Amino acid sequence: MSIQLIYTLLYLAGYFIIIKLSELLYHKFTVEAEITRKLAHILGSLSSLSLLYFFDSHWYVLAISFIFFLILLISKRNTIFKSIDNIQRESIGSILMPISIYVSFLTAELFSESLYFILPVMILGISDPIACLVGTGFKDPKQIRILDCDIPKTYIGSLAFFLTTFILTTSAYLTSNLPGYYIIAAGLIFAIILTLVEIISVKGVDNLTLPIFSMVLIWSVQHYL
């Protein structure tokens, strides 16, 4: 058995442990599904960052992502994992997350640039949950209104997303050769555009749109900034 295959099995087991931890918190400690769902989201995203250092081919990551896509899809249709799917709102975010992780990994491999994987996954795993938790935690009743339509996002949640994304982006570019003012400019561009993307991406679609737009912005900064 190759070492890459062993890593694949270990990652599958690790992601399953994250789900079981969420289930334990939900069923035994009666933690709300919105909280356990976000916990699984954060742990799953951030633990995925290490994929870049253990796999030298996207095919193994594809296998991991595809297996968990099927597991989460079946769970959603049958509400098997209540800690993830038993929420009041309609969301397909859980089944989109494995897709986003694979696409980001594949893009990083194609461009031979780890930033295409690291930054999108960090924004997915940190900015997005913080926006949700802050928005619901402060119980801000003011929903964002665009073109006479109420968007199920709060102003304070979007502000939290903006600030977190700015910090993550500027931190990621600190290791680059860009001058300081370029790094600040990149941070603002990412924060503004991705905040708008997060606002209009409803029903969990931001789990896919955020990484995609992040990768487009990374490419744009490298070629035009």
Salt bridges, closest charged atoms under 4 A:
GLU23 OE1 - HIS27 NE2 3.20
GLU34 OE2 - ARG89 NE 2.80
GLU90 OE2 - LYS76 NZ 3.77
ASP128 OD2 - HIS41 NE2 3.98
ASP150 OD1 - ARG145 NH1 2.75
GLU198 OE2 - LYS153 NZ 3.43
